[in-house]
Amino acid sequence: MPRISHVRETLCGDESIGYTLGRMHAPQIYDRIGIGYHATRRPDPRIAAAILDALGSAQTVVNIGAGAGSYEPADRRVIAVEPSATMIRQWPFGSAPAVQASAMDLPFADSSFQAAMAVLTIHHWPERDRGLAEMRRVSGRSVILTWEPAPTPFWLTTDYFPEILEHDRKIFSPWFREPALRSTVRTIPIPHDCVDGFLCAYWRRPQAYLDPMVRRGISSFARIADIEMGLSQLRKDLADGTWHCRNAGLLDQKEVDFGYRLIVLE
């Protein structure tokens, strides 16, 4: 298990950074739903390659909202920040040192890292702009994987769980389109065999959403009070062929743009 560090640690050479417990802003949702998260939220190699490319030549990286440690580059010096102890406990042996802290109050000095990364986490931050400011304060480059309202409608949220889309449109705004940010935006199409089980990962494997373990790794389901109606309809549509008829156009596609974006802020 990685260390939860509240003491001084050496980052590189003789340079050291003081780690303290950042201020927690709210109970952590992943302390409740994150058990077993590592089983379904494995890094997809194609997404990992895009993130690694966006990090450029940075050798020191802070991974903010690190979850179970996915996508951390193995060839860099990485420090992880994660508010949920449940998530930190799932990291494999040899993972980056972990700091249990909040993205809104990073316990690092200015310009401590050459780059910062945040993967599918910014929508959980109670104060997004403050978290972004903290990322830019402690690093030279910020790399963020996020989502914006998709150009391709997703059958799961349009046909079975519209509550998810209604909520997500409120928390995922295209903030990175603001000209003042001088951001670089890259589309991340989702492959049909994506191994990272986020919301749109199983777009060509609908039966996966019937698996409670899969749903447990997708925070959007935790926001729905009653999912049985949607699940029952999905089961019925899979059994009688309705789903396949309705989504025949997807079955021969290798990847689809569902609105996932990789943002680089210099």
Buried (B, 14 or more C-beta within 10 A) or exposed (E): EBBBBBEEBEBEEEEEBEBBBBEBBEEBBBEEBBBBBBBBBBBBEBBBEBBBEBBBEBBBBBBBBBBBBBBBBEEBBBBBBBBBBBBBBBBEEEBBBBBBBBBBBBBBEEEBBBBBBBBBBBBBBEBBEBBBEBBBBBBBBBBBBBBBEBEBEBBBBEBBBEBBBEBBEEEBBEBBEEEEBEBEBEEBBBBBEBBBBBBBBBBBEBEBBEEEEBBBBBBBBBBBEEBEEBBEBBBEBBEEEBBEEEBEEBEEEEBBBBBBBBBBBE
